[in-house]
Each structure stands twice: as structure tokens, then as C-alpha cells.
Amino acid sequence: MEAINILARQQFKNIKGLQSTEKVPKFIKDEERWNVNCKMDNINMGPSVQVHHTGKDHWVPSLQTRNGDIYLFDSLGNVRSDGSLIPTSLKIQLAILYGKCKRSIKVITPDVQRQNNSVYCGVYTLAHLVQFCISENINNTIIFNSNLLRKHLLKIYETNIITEFPSTSKYLTSRRKKIEKSIVIDIHCVCGLPECIDNMVQCEKCSTANFTETNSSQVSGIHANSSHNHFGVI
């Protein structure tokens, strides 16, 4: 994933985002906390695209248009709970990317072509990424030729040139096109971090923001005395 990400940064100079896929929050199980010391930079303006690992063995792309609309394309489909579509790790990533100095962000999750196996989420993510980078338009109705996706990905690796993934002449039906939902992520820190747990502690470096401040020493077993703690997320 990162190899294509690097190549896309070099080829599509006008597209923002495309930050390292390794900049993801990590849950430290023994300490029951999220570590976001290695985090992505905020993106205020589109067009931008980002590859995300959701923390649930799944890849998805987020796309931001020129007018600031944020889309999430999930090849597992969008007829799932909000928590399944945007688990905590992904929520943190989206908030950091798009939520700085905002009260909330709206993430549009339209229905897109669904993967027909358990391992193609990555290649569909890259196919949508490339389609957006080339056209700079949101196209959730496109149907890629699933039989040629991996072959085309290999060609990109071999040539170091990104071209559009093969698609069919078909598009999602009108009924499927209407299956669209939006998920609102509330932002509780001027830095752009979301509400990840019920009780939150104010970020020590962002005292200008408005928060519900609770126990400043520990929250839900999560230490809150780090140099830059966001309500149990450090």
C-alpha cells in the first residue's frame, strides 16, 4: 500500500493528503490507551485523498472535494452500524485529518462496488484512490473489473507509472446509488481529536477549546498526565 502511496505523491502533485499509511493510532492493550504520537497532518482544503487502515484488518480511502465534502468509500458496503463503518482508529484518523478547529465533521459514506472476497479491500482502495487523483471527481458508481485489478496493480509496480484501474461499462444501479448515509464525528479538541471514550480530559496544550473536563489524573483507567493528552488518547 505504501509503495503505491509514495508513487501517487510523486505523480499527482495537485492532490493533497497521501500521507504515510503508517501514521495510524495504536491501541496499547496493556495500558488501555490510544497512542497518536505519530499522526497525520491536518488537511483543510481538497482535493485530497488518504489511505486508511481501520485497525480492523481493513483498508479504505477517504476523499475530500474542493468544496470540503468528505467521503469514505468502503468496499464492504455501508449497510452497517456507524461503529463498524468508522471504528475508533479510523475515527481518530479522520478527525486529525479534517477536524482541526471544527466542532464536528460530516463523513459521507455512499454505497460503492463491494469486494467479492475477503482480501480485495486494499486493491479497491487503490483503484478508487487513482480514479479520484486522475479525475478529481467523486465517482461511487464506477464498477471496476475485479478480474483485472491485481494484474493492473502488478503493472503499476513494474512500470512505476500509475494509470486508471480497468473498469466495466456498467455502473451501480439507481437503487444502489441511493444507499447513502452520513456519519457525524464530534470534535472535542482544537487539535482535531474526537470523542473516543465517555469521559474526556482537556488537552493540556489546547486550553482555548471548550471541553467537558473530568478527572485530570486518570480517565476510565487511561492515564491523563502526558504532555499532550486528549481525553485518554495520547
PyMOL commands that set and color helices and strands:
alter all, ss='L'
color gray80, all
select helices_A, chain A and resi 2-11+82-85+88-98+121-135+149-159+174-177
alter helices_A, ss='H'
color red, helices_A
select strands_A, chain A and resi 16-17+26-28+33-35+48-53+59-64+70-72+104-110+142-144+167-171+180-186+218-219+222-223
alter strands_A, ss='S'
color yellow, strands_A
deselect
rebuild
show_as cartoon
